[in-house]
């Protein structure tokens, strides 16, 4: 999903080429005759979530006169205990990650908060690339036709790795299932025990996974945006901490493009949502449950939220307008 938002959609908008470099090929690029590696390249080079190998590539690119940029859509400087995947893998590469980013001439972030977080870290490191913000915007060329069904659908996109967030909406989903509504989950199936190995987290995933009535797996980045999400009410739970504040408001945009009203966590990254106008904000599990019930009982209000959000996004959050301007500013 993030490949579409951070690579495919921006590239299509500004006319850039997308090149996927397998891990073994990435290492190969550092040996042999450099002239042959770069002779067909033109313009800037942008790396997504670069590691130390990609950083070495960027150094060579710069030596041959190319502008180098790194692109980031998450906070990899946060403490490992704030993210299940990082904790499970005993992640301790924050400084190595920062040093890899620091060799790029420019770094592009998906939000102002993320840029400011890394600005402080770069300042402490003693090396400051040029920092830019290129947000995740709706691509009008990919706006899908909503999927209409007679049964009300309430859902959420994520995986068992987001077990701390799902606790905010478990009661709301359980209520929806009890009322006979369809509970849709999109992403890595939380019932897959190989995804989450932490015992407590696995037990929590299994407890709420029984609520799911329709499971939709991750789709190929080239295909997933071509069809709307089958939702009427989309939930965007997010625990507030140093890790989650580095995320963007993609879920709200995706839900809106699919014709679904959004219930999102208040005080987090959903700053473009005007409560009661372009979505509703919830600050606790009880509030999530309250708003899911309210939206289920008030279809006219759901329609108004979606209509207002669509208008706002079309006027303020499109790749064709705001996205193009932001990426061109980062590249010029």
C-alpha positions in Angstrom: 0.0 0.0 0.0 2.7 2.5 0.9 4.5 1.8 -2.4 1.5 3.1 -4.2 1.2 6.3 -2.1 4.9 7.0 -1.8 6.2 5.7 -5.1 3.7 4.8 -7.9 1.3 7.7 -7.5 3.9 10.5 -7.2 5.9 9.0 -10.0 2.9 8.9 -12.3 2.1 12.5 -11.4 5.5 14.0 -12.1 6.5 11.7 -14.9 9.3 9.8 -13.1 10.4 6.2 -13.8 10.0 3.5 -11.1 12.8 1.0 -10.7 12.6 -1.9 -8.3 16.0 -3.1 -7.2 16.1 -6.6 -5.7 18.3 -6.9 -2.6 21.0 -9.0 -4.5 21.1 -6.4 -7.3 21.4 -3.5 -4.9 24.7 -5.0 -3.7 25.9 -5.7 -7.2 25.5 -2.0 -8.1 28.4 -1.2 -5.8 30.9 -3.4 -7.6 32.1 -3.5 -11.2 32.3 -0.5 -13.5 30.4 2.5 -12.1 30.2 4.2 -15.5 28.1 1.3 -16.9 25.8 1.4 -13.9 24.9 5.0 -14.2 25.2 5.7 -17.9 21.5 5.3 -18.6 20.4 7.4 -15.6 19.1 11.0 -15.9 17.6 13.4 -13.4 17.4 12.9 -9.6 17.4 9.6 -7.8 14.9 9.0 -5.0 15.2 6.0 -2.6 12.3 4.8 -0.5 13.2 3.9 3.2 16.9 3.6 2.3 19.3 1.4 4.3 23.1 1.5 4.4 23.5 -0.2 1.0 21.2 2.3 -0.7 23.1 5.1 1.1 26.3 3.9 -0.5 24.5 4.0 -3.9 23.4 7.5 -3.2 27.0 8.6 -2.5 28.0 7.2 -5.9 25.1 8.9 -7.6 26.1 12.2 -6.1 29.7 11.6 -7.3 28.4 11.3 -10.9 26.5 14.5 -10.6 23.0 13.3 -9.8 20.7 14.8 -7.1 19.9 12.3 -4.4 16.8 12.1 -2.2 15.5 9.8 0.4 11.8 9.3 1.1 10.3 8.4 4.4 6.8 7.7 5.6 7.3 6.4 9.1 9.3 7.2 12.3 12.1 4.7 12.6 13.7 6.7 15.4 11.1 5.8 18.0 11.9 3.3 20.8 11.3 -0.3 19.8 8.8 -0.9 22.6 6.3 1.4 20.8 6.0 -0.9 17.8 5.4 -4.6 17.9 7.4 -5.5 14.8 10.4 -3.5 16.1 10.1 -5.0 19.6 9.8 -8.5 18.3 12.9 -8.1 16.2 14.9 -6.3 18.9 15.4 -3.3 16.6 18.2 -1.1 17.7 19.3 0.5 14.4 17.9 4.0 15.0 21.3 5.7 14.7 22.5 3.6 11.8 19.2 4.5 10.0 19.7 8.2 10.7 23.3 8.1 9.4 22.2 6.4 6.3 19.6 9.1 5.6 22.2 11.8 6.3 24.3 11.1 3.2 21.4 12.1 0.9 21.3 15.6 -0.3 17.6 15.9 0.5 15.0 13.9 2.5 11.3 13.9 1.8 8.8 13.3 4.6 5.1 12.5 4.4 4.1 15.0 7.2 5.3 18.1 8.9 5.5 16.3 12.3 7.8 13.6 10.8 10.0 16.3 9.2 10.4 18.1 12.5 11.1 14.9 14.4 14.0 14.1 12.1 15.2 17.7 12.0 15.9 17.5 15.7 17.7 14.1 15.2 19.8 15.4 12.3 20.7 18.5 14.3 22.0 16.3 17.1 23.9 14.1 14.6 25.6 17.2 13.2 24.5 16.8 9.6 21.5 18.4 8.0 20.2 17.5 4.6 17.6 19.7 3.0 14.2 18.6 4.4 10.9 18.6 2.4 7.4 17.5 3.0 5.4 15.7 0.3 2.2 14.5 1.8 0.0 11.6 0.7 -2.7 12.9 -1.6 -5.6 11.4 -3.5 -4.8 10.7 -7.1 -7.9 11.8 -9.1 -7.0 9.4 -11.9 -7.3 6.5 -9.4 -10.5 7.5 -7.7 -12.6 4.3 -7.7 -16.3 3.8 -8.0 -17.8 3.0 -4.5 -19.0 -0.6 -4.0 -22.6 -0.6 -2.9 -24.1 -3.4 -0.9 -27.3 -3.8 1.1 -25.7 -4.9 4.3 -23.9 -2.2 6.4 -20.2 -2.7 6.4 -17.9 -1.6 9.2 -14.1 -2.1 8.9 -10.5 -1.3 9.4 -7.2 -1.8 7.5 -4.1 -3.1 9.2 -2.6 -6.2 10.7 -1.8 -8.0 13.9 1.2 -5.7 14.2 -1.2 -2.9 15.1 -2.6 -4.8 18.2 -2.2 -1.7 20.3 -4.4 0.3 18.0 -7.1 -2.4 17.5 -7.8 -2.4 21.3 -9.4 1.0 20.7 -12.0 -0.4 18.3 -12.5 -4.0 19.4 -15.7 -3.2 21.3 -17.1 -1.2 18.4 -16.4 -4.1 16.0 -17.9 -6.6 18.4 -21.1 -4.4 18.7 -21.3 -4.2 14.9 -21.0 -8.0 14.5 -23.6 -8.5 17.2 -26.0 -6.3 15.3 -25.6 -8.4 12.2 -23.5 -5.9 10.3 -20.5 -7.1 8.2 -17.2 -6.6 9.9 -14.5 -6.2 7.3 -10.8 -6.4 7.9 -8.3 -5.5 5.2 -4.7 -6.5 5.4 -2.6 -9.2 6.9 -5.0 -11.7 8.6 -4.7 -11.3 12.4 -5.5 -15.0 12.7 -2.1 -15.8 11.0 0.0 -16.8 14.0 3.2 -16.4 12.0 2.7 -12.7 11.8 2.7 -12.0 15.5 4.9 -14.2 17.7 4.6 -12.2 21.0 2.4 -14.4 23.2 0.3 -11.6 24.7 -0.2 -9.8 21.4 -1.1 -13.1 19.7 -3.7 -13.9 22.3 -5.2 -10.4 21.8 -5.3 -10.8 18.0 -7.0 -14.2 18.3 -9.6 -12.7 20.7 -10.7 -10.0 18.4 -10.1 -11.8 15.1 -13.2 -13.9 15.7 -15.2 -10.7 15.2 -14.2 -10.5 11.5 -16.8 -11.7 9.0 -14.9 -10.7 5.8 -11.1 -10.8 5.4 -9.5 -9.0 2.5 -5.7 -9.7 2.1 -3.2 -7.1 1.0 -3.3 -6.5 -2.7 -0.4 -5.9 -5.1 0.5 -2.2 -5.1 -0.2 -2.1 -8.8 -3.8 -3.3 -8.3 -5.1 -2.4 -4.9 -6.2 1.2 -5.7 -8.2 0.2 -8.7 -11.1 -1.0 -6.6 -12.9 0.8 -3.7 -12.8 -0.7 -0.2 -16.1 -2.4 0.6 -17.0 -0.1 3.5 -19.7 2.2 4.8 -17.9 3.1 8.0 -14.1 3.0 8.1 -12.2 3.1 11.5 -8.8 4.7 11.9 -7.6 3.9 15.5 -4.2 5.2 16.5 -2.6 5.2 19.9 -0.8 8.5 20.5 3.0 8.1 20.9 6.3 9.0 19.3 6.0 6.2 16.8 2.4 6.6 15.7 2.6 10.4 15.4 5.0 9.7 12.5 2.2 8.2 10.4 0.0 10.0 7.9 -3.8 10.3 7.4 -3.9 7.8 4.5 -6.8 5.8 6.0 -9.1 8.8 6.0 -8.3 9.5 2.3 -8.7 5.9 1.3 -12.0 5.5 3.2 -13.4 8.7 1.7 -12.4 7.7 -1.8 -14.3 4.5 -1.2 -17.4 6.3 -0.1 -17.1 5.4 3.6 -17.5 7.7 6.6 -14.4 7.8 8.9 -14.1 7.5 12.6 -10.5 8.4 13.6 -8.5 8.8 16.7 -8.6 12.3 18.0 -5.3 14.1 18.9 -3.2 12.1 16.5 -2.4 12.5 12.8 -6.0 13.2 11.5 -5.7 17.0 11.7 -7.5 17.6 8.4 -10.7 16.0 9.7 -13.2 18.6 11.0 -15.2 16.7 13.6 -18.8 16.3 12.5 -18.1 17.7 9.0 -15.6 15.6 7.2 -15.4 12.7 9.7 -15.8 12.1 13.4 -13.0 11.9 16.0 -13.0 9.5 18.9 -10.7 9.7 22.0 -11.5 6.3 23.6 -12.9 2.9 23.0 -16.3 4.0 24.3 -16.3 7.0 21.9 -15.4 4.7 19.0 -18.3 2.5 19.9 -20.7 5.5 20.3 -19.8 6.9 16.9 -20.1 3.5 15.1 -23.5 3.1 16.6 -24.5 6.6 15.7 -23.3 6.3 12.1 -25.0 3.0 11.7 -28.3 4.5 12.8 -28.0 7.7 10.8 -27.3 7.0 7.1 -28.0 10.6 6.1 -25.3 11.8 8.4 -22.8 9.3 7.0 -23.6 10.5 3.5 -23.0 14.1 4.5 -19.6 13.3 6.1 -18.5 11.5 3.0 -19.7 14.3 0.6 -18.0 17.0 2.7 -14.7 14.9 2.9 -14.8 14.3 -0.8 -15.1 18.0 -1.5 -12.3 18.9 0.9 -9.9 16.3 -0.6 -10.7 17.2 -4.2 -10.0 20.9 -3.3 -7.0 20.5 -0.9 -5.4 17.0 -1.1 -4.9 15.8 -4.7 -1.7 14.7 -6.4 -2.6 16.7 -9.5 -2.5 20.0 -7.5 -0.9 19.9 -4.0 1.1 16.7 -4.6 2.7 17.9 -7.8 3.7 21.2 -6.3 5.3 19.5 -3.2 7.3 17.0 -5.2 8.4 19.5 -7.8 9.6 21.8 -5.0 11.6 18.9 -3.5 13.2 18.1 -6.8 14.0 21.7 -7.9 
